[in-house]
């Protein structure tokens, strides 16, 4: 596997886990959870090749996502 393929795999794994966490913890539907993840700044950070966020645990990234969603009042929409 190339580095790009590894990064894509890890990002996809994290997105899957973030979506599951939002469904289970917050009670979002799958479409809403996916929208929240893909429209977040955290997702943008996961895409940065030179960064290392994609190598962190899904739980760590989820805490970042929750803070972002709370700060932007996403849960009140």
C-alpha positions in Angstrom: 0.0 0.0 0.0 1.2 3.5 -0.8 1.2 6.3 1.8 -1.8 7.9 0.1 -3.8 4.6 0.3 -2.9 4.2 3.9 -4.0 7.8 4.7 -7.3 7.3 2.8 -8.0 4.0 4.7 -7.3 5.7 8.0 -9.5 8.7 7.2 -12.3 6.5 6.0 -12.0 4.4 9.2 -12.2 7.5 11.4 -15.2 8.9 9.4 -17.0 5.6 9.9 -16.3 5.7 13.7 -17.2 9.4 14.0 -20.5 8.7 12.3 -21.2 5.8 14.6 -20.4 7.8 17.7 -22.7 10.6 16.6 -25.5 8.1 16.0 -25.0 6.3 19.3 -24.1 9.2 21.6 -26.2 12.1 20.2 -29.0 10.2 18.5 -28.4 11.6 15.1 -29.7 9.9 12.0 -27.1 8.5 9.6 -27.6 11.3 7.0 -27.3 14.0 9.7 -24.2 12.4 11.2 -22.5 12.1 7.9 -23.3 15.7 7.0 -21.9 16.9 10.4 -18.7 15.0 9.8 -18.1 15.9 6.2 -18.9 19.6 6.7 -16.7 20.0 9.8 -13.3 21.6 10.1 -12.0 18.4 11.7 -12.8 16.5 8.5 -10.7 19.2 6.6 -7.9 18.6 9.0 -8.0 14.9 8.4 -7.4 15.5 4.7 -4.1 17.3 5.2 -1.4 14.9 4.0 1.3 16.7 6.0 -0.8 16.6 9.2 -1.0 13.6 11.5 -4.6 13.8 12.7 -5.5 10.9 10.5 -3.1 8.8 12.5 -4.8 9.6 15.8 -7.5 7.4 17.4 -11.1 7.8 16.3 -12.0 8.6 20.0 -9.5 11.5 20.1 -10.8 12.9 16.8 -14.4 12.5 18.0 -13.6 14.7 21.1 -12.3 17.3 18.7 -15.4 17.0 16.5 -17.8 17.3 19.5 -16.0 20.5 20.7 -16.3 22.0 17.2 -20.0 21.1 16.9 -20.7 22.5 20.4 -18.8 25.7 19.6 -20.7 26.2 16.4 -24.0 25.4 18.1 -24.6 22.6 15.6 -26.6 20.6 18.1 -29.1 23.4 18.5 -30.0 23.5 14.8 
